[in-house]
């Protein structure tokens, strides 16, 4: 679980097919009142997942989060 003073608390792990994947996607299901516009939106670490936009696969960036 992580905490942001602007957005609130959110879990850090997600499961898929019975496997827990840490630090893969961030979702604030119940953000603080000031940040309600982000409720339910997902943000993926593009360093850790394969993303396709308009039919084109994006290259994974190399960062400190890779």
Backbone as a ProteinNet text record, in pm:
[ID]
protein_1_A
[PRIMARY]
XXXXXXXXXXXXXXXXXXXXXXXXXXXXXXXXXXXXXXXXXXXXXXXXXXXXXXXXXXXXXXXXXX
[TERTIARY]
85.4	0	90.3	61	134.1	37.7	93.6	10.8	65.7	-21.9	12.3	-68.9	-6.9	-81.9	-187.2	-178.8	-275.3	-383.6	-347.7	-442.6	-498.4	-426.8	-475.2	-395.4	-456.1	-390	-432.6	-342.2	-375.9	-282.9	-331.2	-246.6	-141.6	-27.2	80.9	82.2	13.9	17.4	-112.7	-105.3	-222.8	-202.2	-311.6	-299	-358.4	-299.5	-346.2	-320.2	-424.7	-407.1	-350.3	-379	-330.1	-189.7	-125.9	9.1	3.7	71.5	76.6	188.7	157.2	254.7	269.3	384.4	408.9	446	401.6	439.4	420.5	303.8	274.6	175.8	73.3	-31	-78.2	-113.8	-161.9	-305.8	-394.1	-535.4	-580.7	-631.8	-688.3	-839.2	-891.9	-1035.2	-1114.6	-1059.3	-1126.9	-1026.4	-992.2	-896.3	-955.4	-869.1	-912.9	-1006.1	-1091.1	-1188.9	-1127.8	-1006	-942.6	-903.6	-898.2	-849.3	-953.4	-1079.4	-1185	-1180.3	-1121.4	-1116.2	-1032.2	-945.7	-863.2	-923.9	-1039	-1101.7	-1123.6	-1071.4	-1091.7	-1000.3	-920.3	-827.9	-705.3	-645	-527.4	-406.7	-294	-168	-69.6	-19.4	74.7	217.8	309.1	449.8	484.5	509.6	538.8	671.5	752	877.3	853.2	733.1	708.5	600.4	531.4	423.9	439	378.6	374.8	249.4	268.4	156.3	141.5	17.4	-12.7	-107.7	-71.6	-153.4	-180.9	-308	-349.3	-285.8	-278.3	-225.6	-74.5	-4.1	142.3	194.6	282.5	341.3	446.2	438	533.4	657.5	770.7	895.3	900.1	950	961.2	1079.3	1056	1167.5	1256	1379.7	1471.8	1489	1440	1447.8	1486.5	1490.8	1521.5	1410.3	1291.5	1180.9	1180.6	1270.8	1274.5	1307.9
-116.9	0	123.6	216.1	342	455.4	570.6	685.9	810	886.3	1014.2	1120.7	1230.7	1332.2	1402.5	1391.6	1456.4	1361.2	1233.5	1139	1037.1	1007.4	911.5	781.8	674.7	544.2	453	365.1	266.4	146.6	26.5	-92.9	-91.6	-156.4	-158	-283.9	-389.8	-514.7	-543.1	-613.1	-657.4	-804	-879.1	-1020.7	-1048	-1144.6	-1187.3	-1336.5	-1413.5	-1558.3	-1621.7	-1564.2	-1620.3	-1576.6	-1493.6	-1445.8	-1298.8	-1263.1	-1125.1	-1052.7	-938.1	-855.9	-724.6	-701.7	-579.9	-464.3	-344.3	-220.3	-227	-270	-283.4	-177.8	-153.6	-58	13	139.2	218.6	257.9	228.6	264.2	322.3	443.7	504.5	488	385.5	357.9	461	507.8	608	717.3	804.9	911.3	1015	1099.8	1208.6	1301.4	1376.2	1462.9	1556.6	1606.4	1698.8	1631.7	1498.9	1426	1331.1	1359.5	1269.2	1240.7	1329.5	1307	1184.8	1137.8	1021.2	890.6	895.8	775.1	670.3	550.5	439.2	437.1	540.9	541.1	457	396.3	311.7	372.5	362.6	409.4	292.8	250.9	139.7	191.2	118.5	145.7	92.6	180.7	137	62.3	68.4	-6.9	-155.2	-190.7	-327.3	-402.6	-335.4	-401.7	-372.6	-458.2	-434.1	-352.6	-234	-146.4	-131.9	-133.6	-114.2	4.6	102	221.2	231.4	236.8	244.8	133.8	13.9	-101.5	-110.1	-14.3	-13.7	-42.3	-142.5	-174.7	-70.4	-17	82.4	13.9	75.1	23.6	55.4	-39	-15.9	76.3	184.4	273	209.3	249.7	203.9	318.6	297.1	398.1	329.7	405.7	348	252.8	258.6	171	40.2	25.9	-94.4	-217.6
0	0	0	-86.9	-87.7	-55.6	-22.7	11.3	-57.3	-117.4	-177.6	-104.8	-60.1	12.7	-72.7	-204.4	-292.9	-342.4	-360.6	-420.7	-322.5	-214.9	-116.7	-118	-65.4	-53.5	-168.2	-206	-307.9	-293.2	-326.6	-318.9	-428.8	-402.5	-500.9	-585.4	-546.8	-620.8	-692.9	-803.9	-879.5	-913.2	-919.4	-953.6	-1090.6	-1157.1	-1288.6	-1299.9	-1321.1	-1333.4	-1208.5	-1091.6	-966.7	-929.4	-1012.2	-985.7	-945.6	-836	-791.2	-864	-921.7	-992.2	-916.7	-857.7	-780.4	-872.5	-837.2	-905.8	-1056.1	-1099.3	-1241.6	-1288.9	-1209.4	-1245.2	-1118.5	-1134.8	-1022.1	-1048	-952.6	-964.1	-830.9	-832.3	-712.6	-719.8	-653.7	-657.7	-577.9	-468.3	-384.8	-348.1	-443.3	-413.5	-318.7	-268.6	-181.7	-259.9	-189.8	-257.3	-361.6	-339	-432	-564.3	-565.7	-683.1	-742.1	-728.4	-773.8	-924	-1002.5	-1147.9	-1186	-1097	-1130.5	-1079.9	-1014.6	-959.3	-1067.8	-1044.8	-1136.7	-1257.9	-1279.1	-1392.6	-1358.3	-1458.9	-1438.2	-1507.6	-1442.7	-1498.8	-1492.5	-1607.2	-1614.6	-1623.7	-1563.5	-1584.8	-1723.3	-1818.1	-1955.1	-1963	-1856.2	-1851.4	-1824.7	-1776.9	-1730.5	-1806.5	-1899.2	-1973.7	-2122.9	-2204.6	-2349	-2379.3	-2435.7	-2467.5	-2618	-2664.6	-2805.6	-2817.8	-2901.2	-2923.7	-3072.8	-3108.7	-3250.3	-3333.9	-3275.2	-3347.4	-3352.3	-3295.3	-3295.9	-3155.1	-3145.3	-3016.2	-2981.6	-2859.9	-2813.2	-2756.8	-2779.8	-2724.7	-2576.3	-2495.9	-2353	-2324.6	-2250.1	-2216	-2109.2	-2106.2	-2001.1	-1902.5	-1780.2	-1675.2	-1544.5	-1436.8	-1305.6	-1259.8	-1322.7	-1287.1	-1365.7	-1463.3	-1549.1	-1467.8
[MASK]
++++++++++++++++++++++++++++++++++++++++++++++++++++++++++++++++++

